[in-house]
Each structure stands twice: as C-alpha cells, then as structure tokens.
Amino acid sequence: MPESSRSGFGRYLYFPTQNHLTICKPKTQLDENYSAVRDFIAQQMRREEERKSRERKDEAAAAAAKRSKESAAASAPPKAPPINEAHLVLGRRS
C-alpha cells in the first residue's frame, strides 16, 4: 500500500486492480468505489446534521438560561446602595 497517497482524512481504501479512471468514474452504482464514496458522503452529512442539532440545542439552552436569569433579576428586590467612605466620614464626630 503506497503511503504517499494517504491523506490522513477518512478511511484509507486500497484497490490494487483499479486505476485512476475506474476509481473516479465507476461503471455502475454496484461498484465498490461508488459505494465507498456514497457511504462516505452520507456519513459526513449525518455528522454535519448531528453537529447542527447539538448547536441548536446548546443555543436554546443558553437562551433559556438567559431568560431565567433576567426573570430572576427582574423579580428580585432592589439592592441597597453600597456604603462608601463619604458616608462614614459624615457620621463621625471630630
């Protein structure tokens, strides 16, 4: 198996009895080259759909968390202003 032809991407298929033309242009849909390419493309499409589905779920969860946080902040009682150094100085006797 020639190592120089390995792209490092996907499954490596070796067809010792095939040439460039027969690999790139299979005669029928029953040809193993056709099946390998078809299956590879279908697998990549499934992976992409799964990735998009996970992204949509993550985005929906993030939006729900944001709405929940905003709702909690809106219903919380107002906070007292912080005491700063000027407040403390005015309350002292000299």
TIDOKOL-313210 format. One record per atom (N, C-alpha, C, O, CB): atom name; y, x, z; residue number from 1; residue in three letters. Coordinates in pm, 1 decimal. Glycine has a CB too. Layout:
<sites>
SITE, site, c2, c1, c3, pos, code
SITE, CA, Y, X, Z, NUM, ALA
...
</sites>
This chain:
<sites>
SITE, site, c2, c1, c3, pos, code
SITE, N, -117.0, 85.5, 0.0, 1, MET
SITE, CA, 0.0, 0.0, 0.0, 1, MET
SITE, C, 123.8, 90.4, 0.0, 1, MET
SITE, O, 141.6, 170.1, 92.1, 1, MET
SITE, CB, -0.5, -97.4, 123.3, 1, MET
SITE, N, 208.0, 79.0, -100.8, 2, PRO
SITE, CA, 327.2, 164.2, -106.7, 2, PRO
SITE, C, 429.0, 126.3, -0.3, 2, PRO
SITE, O, 475.2, 12.3, 4.7, 2, PRO
SITE, CB, 391.3, 155.6, -244.5, 2, PRO
SITE, N, 464.0, 222.6, 84.9, 3, GLU
SITE, CA, 559.5, 197.9, 191.9, 3, GLU
SITE, C, 702.1, 184.3, 139.3, 3, GLU
SITE, O, 785.3, 120.4, 203.8, 3, GLU
SITE, CB, 552.8, 309.5, 294.0, 3, GLU
SITE, N, 731.9, 243.2, 23.1, 4, SER
SITE, CA, 869.0, 239.6, -29.1, 4, SER
SITE, C, 912.0, 98.6, -67.9, 4, SER
SITE, O, 1031.6, 72.6, -81.4, 4, SER
SITE, CB, 881.6, 331.6, -149.5, 4, SER
SITE, N, 818.6, 8.7, -85.8, 5, SER
SITE, CA, 853.6, -127.5, -127.0, 5, SER
SITE, C, 870.9, -221.5, -8.6, 5, SER
SITE, O, 903.6, -338.6, -27.5, 5, SER
SITE, CB, 747.8, -182.5, -219.8, 5, SER
SITE, N, 850.2, -173.6, 110.3, 6, ARG
SITE, CA, 863.5, -259.8, 228.9, 6, ARG
SITE, C, 1009.9, -276.1, 265.1, 6, ARG
SITE, O, 1080.2, -177.8, 288.5, 6, ARG
SITE, CB, 784.9, -201.6, 349.0, 6, ARG
SITE, N, 1055.3, -399.9, 269.7, 7, SER
SITE, CA, 1195.8, -427.3, 301.9, 7, SER
SITE, C, 1218.9, -440.4, 452.5, 7, SER
SITE, O, 1332.1, -429.6, 499.5, 7, SER
SITE, CB, 1241.6, -554.8, 231.6, 7, SER
SITE, N, 1110.9, -463.8, 528.0, 8, GLY
SITE, CA, 1126.2, -487.0, 671.1, 8, GLY
SITE, C, 1164.8, -630.6, 700.6, 8, GLY
SITE, O, 1190.6, -665.3, 815.9, 8, GLY
SITE, CB, 1230.0, -392.9, 728.9, 8, GLY
SITE, N, 1169.1, -713.6, 599.6, 9, PHE
SITE, CA, 1207.5, -854.3, 614.7, 9, PHE
SITE, C, 1089.5, -940.5, 576.2, 9, PHE
SITE, O, 1036.8, -928.9, 465.5, 9, PHE
SITE, CB, 1332.3, -889.4, 528.2, 9, PHE
SITE, N, 1048.2, -1026.1, 666.3, 10, GLY
SITE, CA, 938.8, -1118.1, 635.8, 10, GLY
SITE, C, 803.6, -1050.1, 634.7, 10, GLY
SITE, O, 789.5, -933.9, 672.7, 10, GLY
SITE, CB, 962.5, -1183.7, 503.1, 10, GLY
SITE, N, 706.8, -1123.8, 591.3, 11, ARG
SITE, CA, 568.6, -1076.4, 585.8, 11, ARG
SITE, C, 550.2, -994.3, 459.4, 11, ARG
SITE, O, 599.4, -1032.4, 353.2, 11, ARG
SITE, CB, 467.8, -1195.0, 589.8, 11, ARG
SITE, N, 480.5, -882.5, 469.4, 12, TYR
SITE, CA, 456.5, -797.3, 353.1, 12, TYR
SITE, C, 332.9, -847.8, 280.2, 12, TYR
SITE, O, 225.8, -860.0, 339.6, 12, TYR
SITE, CB, 439.3, -648.1, 394.8, 12, TYR
SITE, N, 347.5, -876.5, 154.0, 13, LEU
SITE, CA, 235.9, -921.0, 70.6, 13, LEU
SITE, C, 208.5, -815.7, -35.3, 13, LEU
SITE, O, 300.7, -766.4, -100.1, 13, LEU
SITE, CB, 265.9, -1058.7, 4.9, 13, LEU
SITE, N, 84.3, -782.2, -52.3, 14, TYR
SITE, CA, 45.8, -680.0, -148.6, 14, TYR
SITE, C, -52.3, -741.5, -247.2, 14, TYR
SITE, O, -157.8, -791.9, -208.4, 14, TYR
SITE, CB, -16.2, -555.6, -77.8, 14, TYR
SITE, N, -16.8, -737.0, -373.6, 15, PHE
SITE, CA, -101.8, -791.2, -480.5, 15, PHE
SITE, C, -134.8, -677.7, -577.5, 15, PHE
SITE, O, -61.3, -657.0, -674.1, 15, PHE
SITE, CB, -30.9, -910.8, -555.3, 15, PHE
SITE, N, -242.2, -604.6, -554.3, 16, PRO
SITE, CA, -272.1, -486.8, -636.1, 16, PRO
SITE, C, -300.6, -516.8, -783.6, 16, PRO
SITE, O, -287.1, -428.6, -868.4, 16, PRO
SITE, CB, -389.4, -415.7, -578.0, 16, PRO
SITE, N, -339.2, -638.8, -814.0, 17, THR
SITE, CA, -371.3, -671.0, -953.7, 17, THR
SITE, C, -254.7, -735.1, -1027.2, 17, THR
SITE, O, -268.9, -773.6, -1143.2, 17, THR
SITE, CB, -491.0, -763.2, -959.3, 17, THR
SITE, N, -140.0, -747.3, -961.9, 18, GLN
SITE, CA, -24.8, -813.8, -1022.2, 18, GLN
SITE, C, 79.3, -711.6, -1066.9, 18, GLN
SITE, O, 81.8, -598.6, -1018.2, 18, GLN
SITE, CB, 37.7, -913.4, -923.3, 18, GLN
SITE, N, 164.6, -752.7, -1159.8, 19, ASN
SITE, CA, 278.1, -669.1, -1197.6, 19, ASN
SITE, C, 406.6, -747.1, -1167.8, 19, ASN
SITE, O, 400.5, -860.5, -1120.2, 19, ASN
SITE, CB, 270.5, -627.2, -1349.3, 19, ASN
SITE, N, 520.6, -687.9, -1195.3, 20, HIS
SITE, CA, 649.2, -749.7, -1162.0, 20, HIS
SITE, C, 663.2, -888.9, -1225.3, 20, HIS
SITE, O, 705.8, -983.1, -1158.5, 20, HIS
SITE, CB, 764.5, -659.4, -1208.1, 20, HIS
SITE, N, 628.4, -901.7, -1350.1, 21, LEU
SITE, CA, 645.0, -1029.4, -1419.5, 21, LEU
SITE, C, 554.8, -1137.3, -1360.1, 21, LEU
SITE, O, 599.9, -1249.5, -1336.9, 21, LEU
SITE, CB, 615.3, -1012.8, -1568.6, 21, LEU
SITE, N, 429.1, -1105.0, -1335.4, 22, THR
SITE, CA, 338.6, -1208.2, -1283.0, 22, THR
SITE, C, 371.8, -1244.6, -1138.9, 22, THR
SITE, O, 342.3, -1355.7, -1095.0, 22, THR
SITE, CB, 193.5, -1161.1, -1292.1, 22, THR
SITE, N, 432.5, -1152.6, -1064.8, 23, ILE
SITE, CA, 472.4, -1184.9, -927.9, 23, ILE
SITE, C, 597.9, -1271.4, -929.0, 23, ILE
SITE, O, 606.9, -1368.0, -853.2, 23, ILE
SITE, CB, 496.4, -1056.0, -846.0, 23, ILE
SITE, N, 695.0, -1237.8, -1014.1, 24, CYS
SITE, CA, 822.6, -1310.4, -1017.1, 24, CYS
SITE, C, 814.8, -1443.9, -1090.7, 24, CYS
SITE, O, 894.4, -1534.1, -1064.5, 24, CYS
SITE, CB, 928.2, -1224.7, -1081.6, 24, CYS
SITE, N, 720.8, -1456.5, -1181.0, 25, LYS
SITE, CA, 710.9, -1579.9, -1259.2, 25, LYS
SITE, C, 564.6, -1624.0, -1266.1, 25, LYS
SITE, O, 496.4, -1600.8, -1365.9, 25, LYS
SITE, CB, 769.2, -1560.0, -1402.7, 25, LYS
SITE, N, 517.5, -1687.6, -1158.8, 26, PRO
SITE, CA, 377.8, -1731.4, -1157.1, 26, PRO
SITE, C, 351.2, -1834.8, -1267.1, 26, PRO
SITE, O, 439.8, -1911.2, -1305.5, 26, PRO
SITE, CB, 342.0, -1790.2, -1019.4, 26, PRO
SITE, N, 228.1, -1835.2, -1316.2, 27, LYS
SITE, CA, 192.1, -1926.9, -1425.0, 27, LYS
SITE, C, 185.2, -2072.0, -1378.5, 27, LYS
SITE, O, 224.3, -2162.7, -1451.9, 27, LYS
SITE, CB, 58.6, -1886.5, -1485.1, 27, LYS
SITE, N, 135.2, -2094.3, -1256.0, 28, THR
SITE, CA, 121.7, -2231.8, -1206.1, 28, THR
SITE, C, 162.7, -2238.9, -1059.3, 28, THR
SITE, O, 182.4, -2136.9, -993.3, 28, THR
SITE, CB, -23.8, -2282.5, -1223.8, 28, THR
SITE, N, 174.8, -2361.1, -1010.6, 29, GLN
SITE, CA, 206.1, -2380.8, -868.9, 29, GLN
SITE, C, 85.0, -2352.1, -780.6, 29, GLN
SITE, O, 97.7, -2348.1, -658.3, 29, GLN
SITE, CB, 255.6, -2523.6, -844.8, 29, GLN
SITE, N, -30.4, -2332.4, -839.7, 30, LEU
SITE, CA, -150.7, -2299.4, -763.6, 30, LEU
SITE, C, -163.1, -2148.9, -741.9, 30, LEU
SITE, O, -248.0, -2104.1, -664.8, 30, LEU
SITE, CB, -275.0, -2352.2, -835.3, 30, LEU
SITE, N, -79.8, -2071.4, -808.7, 31, ASP
SITE, CA, -82.2, -1925.6, -796.7, 31, ASP
SITE, C, -44.9, -1884.4, -654.6, 31, ASP
SITE, O, 43.9, -1943.6, -593.3, 31, ASP
SITE, CB, 14.0, -1860.4, -899.0, 31, ASP
SITE, N, -113.8, -1781.8, -602.5, 32, GLU
SITE, CA, -87.5, -1740.6, -464.7, 32, GLU
SITE, C, 54.2, -1685.7, -446.3, 32, GLU
SITE, O, 109.4, -1695.0, -336.6, 32, GLU
SITE, CB, -188.7, -1635.8, -422.0, 32, GLU
SITE, N, 113.3, -1629.6, -549.9, 33, ASN
SITE, CA, 251.1, -1581.2, -540.5, 33, ASN
SITE, C, 347.0, -1699.4, -522.8, 33, ASN
SITE, O, 438.5, -1694.7, -440.6, 33, ASN
SITE, CB, 289.0, -1498.8, -666.5, 33, ASN
SITE, N, 324.9, -1803.2, -599.8, 34, TYR
SITE, CA, 407.4, -1923.7, -588.9, 34, TYR
SITE, C, 395.9, -1981.0, -447.9, 34, TYR
SITE, O, 496.6, -2013.8, -385.2, 34, TYR
SITE, CB, 365.0, -2029.6, -694.6, 34, TYR
SITE, N, 273.4, -1992.8, -398.9, 35, SER
SITE, CA, 250.7, -2048.7, -264.8, 35, SER
SITE, C, 318.2, -1965.2, -158.0, 35, SER
SITE, O, 378.0, -2019.5, -65.1, 35, SER
SITE, CB, 101.2, -2058.8, -235.5, 35, SER
SITE, N, 309.2, -1832.6, -170.4, 36, ALA
SITE, CA, 369.5, -1744.5, -69.9, 36, ALA
SITE, C, 521.0, -1761.8, -67.4, 36, ALA
SITE, O, 579.8, -1771.0, 40.3, 36, ALA
SITE, CB, 333.2, -1597.2, -98.0, 36, ALA
SITE, N, 584.3, -1766.4, -182.3, 37, VAL
SITE, CA, 730.0, -1782.2, -189.1, 37, VAL
SITE, C, 770.9, -1920.4, -139.7, 37, VAL
SITE, O, 865.8, -1933.2, -62.3, 37, VAL
SITE, CB, 780.6, -1760.1, -333.4, 37, VAL
SITE, N, 700.2, -2023.2, -183.7, 38, ARG
SITE, CA, 729.7, -2160.6, -140.4, 38, ARG
SITE, C, 719.0, -2173.2, 10.9, 38, ARG
SITE, O, 806.4, -2231.1, 75.3, 38, ARG
SITE, CB, 634.2, -2260.5, -208.3, 38, ARG
SITE, N, 611.0, -2118.5, 67.9, 39, ASP
SITE, CA, 590.9, -2127.0, 212.6, 39, ASP
SITE, C, 697.9, -2049.2, 288.2, 39, ASP
SITE, O, 745.2, -2093.4, 392.9, 39, ASP
SITE, CB, 452.3, -2074.7, 250.2, 39, ASP
SITE, N, 736.3, -1932.3, 234.5, 40, PHE
SITE, CA, 840.1, -1852.1, 299.0, 40, PHE
SITE, C, 972.6, -1928.2, 300.1, 40, PHE
SITE, O, 1040.6, -1932.7, 402.6, 40, PHE
SITE, CB, 856.5, -1716.3, 227.1, 40, PHE
SITE, N, 1009.2, -1987.2, 187.9, 41, ILE
SITE, CA, 1135.0, -2062.9, 179.6, 41, ILE
SITE, C, 1131.8, -2182.8, 273.9, 41, ILE
SITE, O, 1230.0, -2210.5, 342.8, 41, ILE
SITE, CB, 1160.9, -2110.0, 34.6, 41, ILE
SITE, N, 1019.9, -2253.6, 277.2, 42, ALA
SITE, CA, 1007.3, -2369.5, 366.5, 42, ALA
SITE, C, 1020.6, -2326.8, 512.8, 42, ALA
SITE, O, 1084.4, -2395.6, 592.4, 42, ALA
SITE, CB, 872.1, -2440.8, 343.9, 42, ALA
SITE, N, 960.2, -2213.4, 547.6, 43, GLN
SITE, CA, 968.5, -2162.9, 684.8, 43, GLN
SITE, C, 1113.2, -2128.4, 720.9, 43, GLN
SITE, O, 1159.2, -2160.2, 830.6, 43, GLN
SITE, CB, 877.9, -2038.9, 702.4, 43, GLN
SITE, N, 1183.8, -2064.1, 629.6, 44, GLN
SITE, CA, 1323.4, -2028.0, 656.2, 44, GLN
SITE, C, 1410.2, -2152.6, 671.4, 44, GLN
SITE, O, 1500.0, -2156.1, 755.5, 44, GLN
SITE, CB, 1378.3, -1939.0, 543.5, 44, GLN
SITE, N, 1383.8, -2254.1, 590.7, 45, MET
SITE, CA, 1459.7, -2379.2, 600.5, 45, MET
SITE, C, 1433.4, -2448.3, 734.7, 45, MET
SITE, O, 1525.7, -2501.8, 796.1, 45, MET
SITE, CB, 1423.2, -2473.8, 483.7, 45, MET
SITE, N, 1307.1, -2447.2, 780.4, 46, ARG
SITE, CA, 1274.8, -2506.3, 910.8, 46, ARG
SITE, C, 1345.9, -2430.6, 1022.8, 46, ARG
SITE, O, 1400.9, -2491.7, 1114.4, 46, ARG
SITE, CB, 1122.1, -2505.8, 934.6, 46, ARG
SITE, N, 1344.4, -2299.1, 1015.1, 47, ARG
SITE, CA, 1411.8, -2218.8, 1118.0, 47, ARG
SITE, C, 1560.9, -2248.4, 1121.5, 47, ARG
SITE, O, 1619.9, -2259.1, 1229.0, 47, ARG
SITE, CB, 1388.8, -2069.1, 1093.1, 47, ARG
SITE, N, 1621.9, -2261.7, 1004.7, 48, GLU
SITE, CA, 1765.4, -2290.7, 998.8, 48, GLU
SITE, C, 1794.7, -2428.3, 1057.8, 48, GLU
SITE, O, 1891.9, -2444.1, 1131.8, 48, GLU
SITE, CB, 1816.4, -2283.1, 853.4, 48, GLU
SITE, N, 1713.2, -2527.0, 1026.5, 49, GLU
SITE, CA, 1731.9, -2660.9, 1083.2, 49, GLU
SITE, C, 1715.3, -2659.1, 1234.5, 49, GLU
SITE, O, 1790.3, -2725.8, 1305.8, 49, GLU
SITE, CB, 1633.0, -2759.9, 1021.0, 49, GLU
SITE, N, 1617.1, -2583.0, 1284.4, 50, GLU
SITE, CA, 1597.6, -2572.2, 1429.0, 50, GLU
SITE, C, 1718.4, -2505.6, 1494.0, 50, GLU
SITE, O, 1762.2, -2548.1, 1600.9, 50, GLU
SITE, CB, 1469.2, -2492.8, 1460.7, 50, GLU
SITE, N, 1773.0, -2401.5, 1430.6, 51, ARG
SITE, CA, 1890.6, -2332.7, 1483.5, 51, ARG
SITE, C, 2010.0, -2428.1, 1489.6, 51, ARG
SITE, O, 2081.8, -2432.4, 1589.5, 51, ARG
SITE, CB, 1924.7, -2209.4, 1397.0, 51, ARG
SITE, N, 2030.6, -2504.7, 1381.7, 52, LYS
SITE, CA, 2141.1, -2600.3, 1379.0, 52, LYS
SITE, C, 2123.0, -2708.6, 1484.8, 52, LYS
SITE, O, 2219.7, -2751.1, 1548.1, 52, LYS
SITE, CB, 2153.1, -2663.9, 1240.3, 52, LYS
SITE, N, 2000.1, -2752.7, 1503.5, 53, SER
SITE, CA, 1971.8, -2855.3, 1603.9, 53, SER
SITE, C, 2003.9, -2802.1, 1743.9, 53, SER
SITE, O, 2064.5, -2872.5, 1824.6, 53, SER
SITE, CB, 1823.6, -2900.5, 1595.6, 53, SER
SITE, N, 1963.2, -2677.7, 1772.6, 54, ARG
SITE, CA, 1995.0, -2617.7, 1903.1, 54, ARG
SITE, C, 2145.5, -2605.8, 1921.8, 54, ARG
SITE, O, 2196.7, -2632.6, 2030.5, 54, ARG
SITE, CB, 1929.3, -2479.1, 1916.8, 54, ARG
SITE, N, 2216.8, -2565.9, 1816.8, 55, GLU
SITE, CA, 2363.3, -2554.8, 1825.3, 55, GLU
SITE, C, 2427.3, -2690.3, 1856.0, 55, GLU
SITE, O, 2516.7, -2699.6, 1940.0, 55, GLU
SITE, CB, 2420.7, -2498.2, 1693.7, 55, GLU
SITE, N, 2380.3, -2796.1, 1786.7, 56, ARG
SITE, CA, 2435.2, -2929.6, 1811.0, 56, ARG
SITE, C, 2409.8, -2973.0, 1955.0, 56, ARG
SITE, O, 2497.9, -3031.1, 2018.4, 56, ARG
SITE, CB, 2374.3, -3031.6, 1713.4, 56, ARG
SITE, N, 2289.4, -2945.1, 2007.7, 57, LYS
SITE, CA, 2258.0, -2981.4, 2146.2, 57, LYS
SITE, C, 2345.2, -2903.5, 2243.0, 57, LYS
SITE, O, 2395.5, -2959.4, 2340.5, 57, LYS
SITE, CB, 2109.7, -2955.9, 2176.8, 57, LYS
SITE, N, 2363.4, -2774.2, 2216.5, 58, ASP
SITE, CA, 2448.1, -2691.9, 2304.1, 58, ASP
SITE, C, 2592.8, -2740.7, 2302.5, 58, ASP
SITE, O, 2657.4, -2747.1, 2407.0, 58, ASP
SITE, CB, 2442.1, -2544.2, 2261.2, 58, ASP
SITE, N, 2643.2, -2774.7, 2184.6, 59, GLU
SITE, CA, 2780.0, -2825.0, 2172.7, 59, GLU
SITE, C, 2796.1, -2957.9, 2246.0, 59, GLU
SITE, O, 2897.5, -2980.8, 2311.9, 59, GLU
SITE, CB, 2818.3, -2841.1, 2025.3, 59, GLU
SITE, N, 2696.5, -3044.9, 2234.6, 60, ALA
SITE, CA, 2702.3, -3174.2, 2302.8, 60, ALA
SITE, C, 2699.3, -3155.0, 2454.0, 60, ALA
SITE, O, 2771.5, -3223.1, 2526.8, 60, ALA
SITE, CB, 2585.6, -3264.2, 2258.2, 60, ALA
SITE, N, 2616.0, -3062.4, 2501.3, 61, ALA
SITE, CA, 2608.8, -3035.6, 2645.6, 61, ALA
SITE, C, 2740.0, -2977.3, 2695.6, 61, ALA
SITE, O, 2786.6, -3014.2, 2803.4, 61, ALA
SITE, CB, 2492.5, -2939.6, 2677.5, 61, ALA
SITE, N, 2799.9, -2887.2, 2619.7, 62, ALA
SITE, CA, 2927.7, -2827.3, 2659.3, 62, ALA
SITE, C, 3037.6, -2933.4, 2663.6, 62, ALA
SITE, O, 3119.9, -2933.4, 2755.2, 62, ALA
SITE, CB, 2966.9, -2713.8, 2562.1, 62, ALA
SITE, N, 3039.6, -3023.2, 2565.8, 63, ALA
SITE, CA, 3140.6, -3129.4, 2562.6, 63, ALA
SITE, C, 3121.6, -3224.1, 2681.1, 63, ALA
SITE, O, 3219.4, -3267.9, 2741.7, 63, ALA
SITE, CB, 3133.1, -3207.9, 2429.2, 63, ALA
SITE, N, 2996.7, -3255.8, 2714.3, 64, ALA
SITE, CA, 2970.0, -3344.0, 2828.0, 64, ALA
SITE, C, 3012.9, -3277.9, 2958.8, 64, ALA
SITE, O, 3068.8, -3343.6, 3046.6, 64, ALA
SITE, CB, 2820.6, -3381.0, 2833.6, 64, ALA
SITE, N, 2986.8, -3148.3, 2971.4, 65, ALA
SITE, CA, 3027.3, -3076.0, 3092.9, 65, ALA
SITE, C, 3179.4, -3073.0, 3104.5, 65, ALA
SITE, O, 3234.2, -3087.3, 3213.8, 65, ALA
SITE, CB, 2970.7, -2931.6, 3092.2, 65, ALA
SITE, N, 3246.6, -3054.3, 2992.1, 66, LYS
SITE, CA, 3393.4, -3051.7, 2993.6, 66, LYS
SITE, C, 3449.3, -3187.7, 3034.1, 66, LYS
SITE, O, 3541.6, -3196.1, 3115.1, 66, LYS
SITE, CB, 3448.4, -3010.8, 2855.3, 66, LYS
SITE, N, 3392.2, -3294.8, 2976.8, 67, ARG
SITE, CA, 3437.6, -3430.0, 3012.8, 67, ARG
SITE, C, 3414.0, -3457.8, 3160.3, 67, ARG
SITE, O, 3498.4, -3518.2, 3226.4, 67, ARG
SITE, CB, 3365.8, -3535.8, 2927.7, 67, ARG
SITE, N, 3300.4, -3414.2, 3212.1, 68, SER
SITE, CA, 3267.8, -3435.3, 3352.6, 68, SER
SITE, C, 3365.0, -3359.3, 3441.9, 68, SER
SITE, O, 3410.4, -3412.0, 3543.5, 68, SER
SITE, CB, 3123.6, -3391.8, 3381.6, 68, SER
SITE, N, 3396.8, -3236.6, 3404.8, 69, LYS
SITE, CA, 3490.2, -3155.5, 3483.1, 69, LYS
SITE, C, 3630.2, -3217.5, 3481.2, 69, LYS
SITE, O, 3698.0, -3222.5, 3583.8, 69, LYS
SITE, CB, 3495.0, -3011.0, 3428.8, 69, LYS
SITE, N, 3672.9, -3264.6, 3363.6, 70, GLU
SITE, CA, 3804.7, -3328.1, 3352.0, 70, GLU
SITE, C, 3809.9, -3457.3, 3433.3, 70, GLU
SITE, O, 3911.3, -3487.4, 3496.3, 70, GLU
SITE, CB, 3837.9, -3357.0, 3204.3, 70, GLU
SITE, N, 3702.2, -3532.1, 3431.6, 71, SER
SITE, CA, 3696.0, -3657.1, 3506.5, 71, SER
SITE, C, 3702.5, -3630.4, 3656.5, 71, SER
SITE, O, 3770.5, -3701.9, 3730.2, 71, SER
SITE, CB, 3567.9, -3734.3, 3471.6, 71, SER
SITE, N, 3631.3, -3527.0, 3701.2, 72, ALA
SITE, CA, 3632.1, -3491.9, 3843.3, 72, ALA
SITE, C, 3770.7, -3444.8, 3885.6, 72, ALA
SITE, O, 3816.9, -3477.7, 3994.9, 72, ALA
SITE, CB, 3527.2, -3382.9, 3873.2, 72, ALA
SITE, N, 3837.1, -3367.9, 3799.8, 73, ALA
SITE, CA, 3971.5, -3318.2, 3831.8, 73, ALA
SITE, C, 4071.8, -3432.7, 3837.0, 73, ALA
SITE, O, 4163.4, -3430.4, 3919.2, 73, ALA
SITE, CB, 4016.5, -3213.5, 3728.5, 73, ALA
SITE, N, 4056.3, -3532.3, 3751.4, 74, ALA
SITE, CA, 4149.5, -3644.7, 3747.0, 74, ALA
SITE, C, 4133.6, -3734.6, 3870.2, 74, ALA
SITE, O, 4231.3, -3794.2, 3915.7, 74, ALA
SITE, CB, 4128.1, -3726.5, 3618.6, 74, ALA
SITE, N, 4012.9, -3745.0, 3924.1, 75, SER
SITE, CA, 3990.5, -3833.3, 4038.2, 75, SER
SITE, C, 4006.1, -3762.3, 4172.1, 75, SER
SITE, O, 4000.0, -3827.9, 4276.0, 75, SER
SITE, CB, 3853.3, -3894.0, 4029.4, 75, SER
SITE, N, 4025.8, -3632.3, 4173.4, 76, ALA
SITE, CA, 4040.7, -3557.1, 4298.7, 76, ALA
SITE, C, 4181.6, -3579.5, 4355.2, 76, ALA
SITE, O, 4277.4, -3594.3, 4279.4, 76, ALA
SITE, CB, 4014.2, -3404.4, 4275.7, 76, ALA
SITE, N, 4193.6, -3582.1, 4488.1, 77, PRO
SITE, CA, 4327.0, -3598.5, 4547.9, 77, PRO
SITE, C, 4413.2, -3476.5, 4516.2, 77, PRO
SITE, O, 4360.6, -3366.9, 4496.7, 77, PRO
SITE, CB, 4316.7, -3619.0, 4702.2, 77, PRO
SITE, N, 4545.3, -3494.5, 4510.9, 78, PRO
SITE, CA, 4631.9, -3381.0, 4480.1, 78, PRO
SITE, C, 4625.0, -3276.8, 4590.6, 78, PRO
SITE, O, 4610.7, -3310.1, 4708.3, 78, PRO
SITE, CB, 4776.6, -3427.3, 4459.9, 78, PRO
SITE, N, 4635.2, -3152.4, 4551.9, 79, LYS
SITE, CA, 4629.9, -3043.2, 4648.6, 79, LYS
SITE, C, 4768.9, -3019.4, 4706.4, 79, LYS
SITE, O, 4870.4, -3038.1, 4639.3, 79, LYS
SITE, CB, 4575.2, -2913.8, 4583.1, 79, LYS
SITE, N, 4770.7, -2977.8, 4832.8, 80, ALA
SITE, CA, 4897.8, -2943.5, 4897.9, 80, ALA
SITE, C, 4948.6, -2813.8, 4836.1, 80, ALA
SITE, O, 4869.7, -2727.5, 4798.0, 80, ALA
SITE, CB, 4881.1, -2929.0, 5054.2, 80, ALA
SITE, N, 5080.8, -2800.5, 4826.2, 81, PRO
SITE, CA, 5132.7, -2676.8, 4769.5, 81, PRO
SITE, C, 5099.6, -2558.8, 4859.8, 81, PRO
SITE, O, 5092.6, -2574.8, 4981.6, 81, PRO
SITE, CB, 5284.0, -2686.8, 4748.1, 81, PRO
SITE, N, 5079.5, -2443.0, 4803.6, 82, PRO
SITE, CA, 5044.8, -2327.1, 4886.6, 82, PRO
SITE, C, 5163.7, -2284.4, 4972.9, 82, PRO
SITE, O, 5279.5, -2301.1, 4934.8, 82, PRO
SITE, CB, 4998.6, -2209.3, 4798.2, 82, PRO
SITE, N, 5132.8, -2230.4, 5087.0, 83, ILE
SITE, CA, 5238.0, -2179.6, 5175.7, 83, ILE
SITE, C, 5270.2, -2038.3, 5130.8, 83, ILE
SITE, O, 5181.7, -1953.6, 5119.7, 83, ILE
SITE, CB, 5194.1, -2182.9, 5327.5, 83, ILE
SITE, N, 5396.8, -2014.1, 5105.3, 84, ASN
SITE, CA, 5434.8, -1879.0, 5065.2, 84, ASN
SITE, C, 5515.5, -1813.4, 5175.9, 84, ASN
SITE, O, 5539.6, -1874.4, 5280.1, 84, ASN
SITE, CB, 5515.2, -1881.0, 4933.6, 84, ASN
SITE, N, 5556.4, -1692.3, 5154.5, 85, GLU
SITE, CA, 5626.8, -1614.9, 5255.3, 85, GLU
SITE, C, 5759.9, -1679.5, 5294.8, 85, GLU
SITE, O, 5798.9, -1669.8, 5411.1, 85, GLU
SITE, CB, 5650.7, -1474.0, 5204.8, 85, GLU
SITE, N, 5829.8, -1743.9, 5204.2, 86, ALA
SITE, CA, 5958.4, -1807.2, 5234.2, 86, ALA
SITE, C, 5940.6, -1918.3, 5337.6, 86, ALA
SITE, O, 6026.9, -1935.5, 5423.7, 86, ALA
SITE, CB, 6022.4, -1863.7, 5105.5, 86, ALA
SITE, N, 5833.0, -1992.8, 5331.4, 87, HIS
SITE, CA, 5805.9, -2096.0, 5431.4, 87, HIS
SITE, C, 5792.5, -2037.2, 5569.5, 87, HIS
SITE, O, 5843.2, -2092.4, 5667.2, 87, HIS
SITE, CB, 5680.5, -2172.4, 5396.1, 87, HIS
SITE, N, 5724.5, -1925.9, 5577.3, 88, LEU
SITE, CA, 5700.4, -1862.5, 5706.9, 88, LEU
SITE, C, 5829.1, -1805.9, 5767.4, 88, LEU
SITE, O, 5851.2, -1815.8, 5888.1, 88, LEU
SITE, CB, 5596.8, -1751.4, 5692.2, 88, LEU
SITE, N, 5913.3, -1747.1, 5683.3, 89, VAL
SITE, CA, 6037.8, -1687.2, 5732.4, 89, VAL
SITE, C, 6131.3, -1795.2, 5784.7, 89, VAL
SITE, O, 6195.4, -1774.5, 5887.8, 89, VAL
SITE, CB, 6107.2, -1606.0, 5620.9, 89, VAL
SITE, N, 6141.4, -1907.5, 5718.9, 90, LEU
SITE, CA, 6232.9, -2013.3, 5763.0, 90, LEU
SITE, C, 6189.5, -2072.6, 5896.5, 90, LEU
SITE, O, 6273.7, -2124.0, 5970.1, 90, LEU
SITE, CB, 6241.3, -2123.6, 5657.4, 90, LEU
SITE, N, 6065.8, -2067.3, 5928.9, 91, GLY
SITE, CA, 6017.4, -2125.3, 6052.2, 91, GLY
SITE, C, 6029.5, -2033.9, 6172.0, 91, GLY
SITE, O, 6001.8, -2078.2, 6283.4, 91, GLY
SITE, CB, 5877.2, -2165.3, 6035.9, 91, GLY
SITE, N, 6069.4, -1908.5, 6155.6, 92, ARG
SITE, CA, 6077.1, -1813.0, 6266.4, 92, ARG
SITE, C, 6216.1, -1814.4, 6331.5, 92, ARG
SITE, O, 6316.6, -1848.4, 6269.0, 92, ARG
SITE, CB, 6043.5, -1671.2, 6216.7, 92, ARG
SITE, N, 6217.3, -1776.1, 6459.8, 93, ARG
SITE, CA, 6344.3, -1757.0, 6530.2, 93, ARG
SITE, C, 6371.9, -1607.4, 6536.7, 93, ARG
SITE, O, 6279.7, -1526.9, 6550.3, 93, ARG
SITE, CB, 6341.0, -1820.6, 6674.4, 93, ARG
SITE, N, 6496.0, -1571.9, 6527.0, 94, SER
SITE, CA, 6532.2, -1431.4, 6533.7, 94, SER
SITE, C, 6566.4, -1390.2, 6673.8, 94, SER
SITE, O, 6599.5, -1274.1, 6697.7, 94, SER
SITE, CB, 6647.5, -1402.1, 6442.3, 94, SER
</sites>
